[in-house]
Amino acid sequence: MNELATRNCRPLEGHAPMGDAEIEQLLAQVEGWSLVDGAIQKRFEFEDFHRSVGFANAVAWVANTQDHHPDLALSYDKCTVRFSTHSVGGISINDFICAARVNALQR
């Protein structure tokens, strides 16, 4: 399991967002995620709507346990997950922790 997936999110009020170098370093640790318009995101593909919705529900469970919630775009056979940290005005370690945990749902 990815080391990031074993960590837990923490409150980050007052912290600065990550810089580009740190973001690039951590993107290498979360397979399939990319930087898009100030957030990290990944599109997951499924066989049908039932599996897409099931995955979205599992992502919601991860988000609630970590108190760090993504934007989700759900369609028949796809679910796009986007993380950014509103309290820091950009990307934080919490986004990568949750991305790693979401990736682990498919293993």
C-alpha angles and dihedrals in degrees: 000000000000111000090231090060090061093057128085130227118250134194111277104182109153095017122122121244119257121272124240095260094053092045091052091048092052094043087064088062097054109062116225098008121124139183110256124170097332097318138079114243144174133187116221120199127209141181096248148350094273091060092044092053092044090053092047089052091050090050089051090053091051090047093051094048089052096038087229115115129199133205109253128200111193129190137159097288104004141066121188115200121199125186130190131146113244093190091062097034095239142021124338140175088267090068091056094045090055093043090055091047091050091050089052090060089073097050 
